Amino acid sequence: MIFFQGKDEVNADAPLGTSDNPSNKIFTISNAITMLRLVLTFVFLFLFVTHGNRYVAIAVYGVAACTDWLDGLIARKTQTVSWFGKQLDPIVDRALLFFGVLGLTLRGELPVWIAVLLISRDVLLAIAMLVLKRVHDRPVDVLYTGKIATACLMLGFGLMLLGIPVVDGMGIVNVSWLPLLNHEPASLGLFFVYVGCIFSVITFVLYFRIGISLLREYYAKERANA
């Protein structure tokens, strides 16, 4: 039996706890790892902005980033995929990026407009999720463009956190708010951050289109049932 829920389908005949039929469990090993990743982001931010040992802070951030694949792998292997985990995991991913952005911005190593762009995007997506929750029971699956954006941003922020390698400006533009692309030397990681920002904007547009489609579908059904 397949239950249709907006854009996605839930296969009730699939084993409970698989990706096709997530459970309602909260207290699982994979969810505990996801929560640990969230705690580590707070530890990183404190160490980084209080000018503690930079490399200890980076090590904490690296552990948090590396466990991103671990919780999902364990959930699939142990058949403990849950709705809670599916909703929590992208939130923690966003928190990891948010604290990386915030830490670099507070230390003056990241242009403010990038922080504003990424944080504004996440705030708008969070608001959209709250709106869609009323008309769409299942969270919208993560898009591949979003995965590319996350990978580029994490790589870029990782290099920026390390502060190496610093390369000469490319001289492509002549504006002060695009370090590395102008004549100002900067961390090579900033290039990957720019790519991640581009894919973040693309992902936002795609999510917006999906949201509009789901709302139209919902209200069309409401009119048909009226």
C-alpha positions as CSV (number, residue, x, y, z in Angstrom):
1,M,0.0,0.0,0.0
2,I,1.3,3.4,-0.9
3,F,0.1,6.6,0.7
4,F,0.5,9.7,-1.5
5,Q,1.5,12.8,0.4
6,G,1.9,15.8,-1.8
7,K,5.2,15.4,-3.8
8,D,6.4,12.3,-1.9
9,E,5.2,8.8,-1.3
10,V,5.3,6.6,1.8
11,N,5.4,2.9,1.1
12,A,3.6,1.3,4.1
13,D,4.6,-2.2,2.8
14,A,8.3,-1.3,3.1
15,P,10.0,-2.4,6.4
16,L,9.5,0.1,9.2
17,G,12.6,2.3,9.7
18,T,13.7,2.3,6.1
19,S,13.9,5.4,4.0
20,D,10.6,4.5,2.3
21,N,8.8,4.0,5.6
22,P,10.5,6.0,8.4
23,S,9.5,5.3,12.0
24,N,8.3,7.8,14.6
25,K,11.2,6.9,17.0
26,I,13.2,9.7,18.5
27,F,15.7,8.0,20.8
28,T,18.0,6.2,18.3
29,I,21.7,6.0,18.0
30,S,21.6,7.9,14.7
31,N,19.5,10.7,16.2
32,A,21.9,10.9,19.2
33,I,24.8,11.4,16.8
34,T,22.9,14.2,15.1
35,M,22.3,15.9,18.4
36,L,25.9,15.5,19.3
37,R,26.8,17.2,16.1
38,L,24.6,20.2,17.1
39,V,26.3,20.4,20.5
40,L,29.7,20.4,18.9
41,T,28.8,23.4,16.8
42,F,28.2,25.5,19.9
43,V,31.5,24.3,21.3
44,F,33.3,25.3,18.1
45,L,31.8,28.8,18.1
46,F,32.8,29.5,21.7
47,L,36.4,28.4,21.1
48,F,36.7,30.2,17.8
49,V,35.3,33.6,18.7
50,T,36.9,33.8,22.1
51,H,40.3,33.4,20.4
52,G,41.0,30.1,22.0
53,N,43.2,27.6,20.3
54,R,42.2,28.0,16.6
55,Y,43.2,24.5,15.7
56,V,41.3,22.9,18.6
57,A,38.2,24.8,17.4
58,I,38.7,23.6,13.9
59,A,39.2,20.0,15.1
60,V,35.8,20.2,16.9
61,Y,34.2,21.7,13.7
62,G,35.8,18.9,11.6
63,V,34.4,16.2,13.9
64,A,31.0,17.7,13.7
65,A,31.2,17.9,9.9
66,C,32.5,14.4,9.4
67,T,29.7,12.9,11.4
68,D,27.2,14.2,8.9
69,W,27.4,11.0,6.9
70,L,27.6,8.7,9.9
71,D,24.2,9.3,11.4
72,G,22.5,8.6,8.0
73,L,24.6,5.5,7.4
74,I,23.8,4.0,10.9
75,A,20.1,4.8,10.5
76,R,20.0,2.9,7.2
77,K,22.1,0.0,8.4
78,T,20.2,-0.5,11.6
79,Q,16.8,0.2,10.0
80,T,16.2,3.2,12.3
81,V,15.4,5.9,9.8
82,S,12.9,8.2,11.5
83,W,10.8,11.3,10.7
84,F,12.5,13.1,13.5
85,G,15.9,12.3,12.1
86,K,14.9,13.3,8.6
87,Q,13.8,16.7,9.9
88,L,16.6,17.2,12.4
89,D,19.5,16.3,10.1
90,P,19.1,19.2,7.6
91,I,18.5,21.6,10.6
92,V,21.8,20.6,12.2
93,D,23.6,20.8,8.8
94,R,22.3,24.4,8.5
95,A,23.4,25.1,12.1
96,L,26.9,23.8,11.3
97,L,27.1,26.2,8.3
98,F,25.5,29.0,10.3
99,F,28.0,28.8,13.1
100,G,30.9,28.6,10.7
101,V,29.6,31.7,8.9
102,L,29.0,33.5,12.2
103,G,32.5,32.7,13.6
104,L,34.3,33.8,10.4
105,T,32.2,37.0,10.2
106,L,32.8,37.9,13.8
107,R,36.5,37.5,13.2
108,G,36.4,39.7,10.1
109,E,37.5,36.9,7.8
110,L,34.3,36.6,5.8
111,P,32.5,39.4,3.8
112,V,29.3,40.4,5.7
113,W,27.1,40.1,2.6
114,I,27.8,36.3,2.4
115,A,26.6,35.9,6.0
116,V,23.5,38.0,5.3
117,L,22.8,36.0,2.1
118,L,23.1,32.5,3.7
119,I,21.4,33.4,6.9
120,S,18.5,35.2,5.1
121,R,18.1,32.2,2.8
122,D,17.8,29.8,5.8
123,V,15.4,32.0,7.7
124,L,13.1,32.3,4.6
125,L,13.3,28.5,4.1
126,A,12.4,27.9,7.7
127,I,9.4,30.2,7.4
128,A,8.4,28.4,4.2
129,M,8.7,25.0,6.0
130,L,6.3,26.2,8.7
131,V,3.8,27.3,6.1
132,L,4.1,24.1,4.1
133,K,3.7,21.9,7.2
134,R,0.0,22.9,7.3
135,V,-0.6,21.5,3.9
136,H,2.1,18.8,3.4
137,D,2.7,16.2,6.1
138,R,6.1,15.0,4.9
139,P,9.2,17.2,4.8
140,V,10.4,18.0,1.3
141,D,13.4,15.9,0.4
142,V,16.8,17.6,0.2
143,L,17.7,18.6,-3.4
144,Y,21.0,17.6,-5.1
145,T,21.7,21.3,-5.7
146,G,21.4,21.7,-2.0
147,K,23.9,18.9,-1.3
148,I,26.3,20.5,-3.8
149,A,25.9,23.9,-2.0
150,T,26.5,22.3,1.4
151,A,29.6,20.4,0.2
152,C,31.1,23.5,-1.4
153,L,30.3,25.7,1.6
154,M,31.7,23.1,4.1
155,L,34.9,22.7,2.1
156,G,35.2,26.5,1.6
157,F,34.6,27.3,5.3
158,G,36.9,24.5,6.3
159,L,39.8,26.0,4.3
160,M,38.9,29.5,5.6
161,L,38.8,28.3,9.2
162,L,42.3,26.9,8.7
163,G,43.3,30.1,7.1
164,I,45.3,28.3,4.4
165,P,46.2,28.5,1.6
166,V,46.1,32.2,1.0
167,V,46.4,33.0,-2.7
168,D,46.7,36.2,-4.7
169,G,43.6,38.0,-5.9
170,M,42.4,36.9,-9.4
171,G,41.7,40.5,-10.6
172,I,38.5,39.5,-12.3
173,V,36.5,42.4,-10.7
174,N,37.4,45.7,-9.2
175,V,35.0,45.8,-6.2
176,S,36.0,45.7,-2.5
177,W,33.2,43.3,-1.5
178,L,34.5,40.3,-3.6
179,P,37.9,39.5,-2.0
180,L,39.9,36.9,-4.0
181,L,37.9,37.7,-7.2
182,N,39.4,41.3,-7.0
183,H,43.0,42.0,-6.4
184,E,42.9,41.3,-2.7
185,P,44.6,38.1,-1.5
186,A,42.4,35.7,0.4
187,S,42.0,32.1,1.5
188,L,41.4,29.7,-1.4
189,G,38.3,28.5,0.5
190,L,36.5,31.7,-0.4
191,F,36.3,30.5,-4.0
192,F,34.4,27.4,-2.9
193,V,32.2,29.6,-0.7
194,Y,31.3,31.7,-3.8
195,V,30.3,28.5,-5.7
196,G,28.3,27.3,-2.6
197,C,26.5,30.7,-2.5
198,I,25.5,30.3,-6.2
199,F,24.1,26.8,-5.6
200,S,22.4,28.0,-2.5
201,V,20.5,30.6,-4.4
202,I,19.6,28.0,-7.1
203,T,18.4,25.7,-4.4
204,F,16.3,28.4,-2.8
205,V,14.6,29.1,-6.2
206,L,13.9,25.4,-6.7
207,Y,12.5,25.0,-3.2
208,F,10.3,28.1,-3.8
209,R,8.9,26.5,-7.0
210,I,8.2,23.2,-5.1
211,G,6.5,25.1,-2.3
212,I,4.3,27.0,-4.8
213,S,3.4,23.8,-6.5
214,L,2.5,22.1,-3.3
215,L,0.3,25.0,-2.2
216,R,-1.5,25.1,-5.6
217,E,-2.1,21.3,-5.3
218,Y,-3.5,21.6,-1.8
219,Y,-5.9,24.4,-2.6
220,A,-7.0,22.7,-5.8
221,K,-8.0,19.7,-3.7
222,E,-9.7,21.9,-1.2
223,R,-11.8,23.5,-4.0
224,A,-12.6,20.1,-5.5
225,N,-13.8,18.8,-2.1
226,A,-15.8,22.0,-1.3
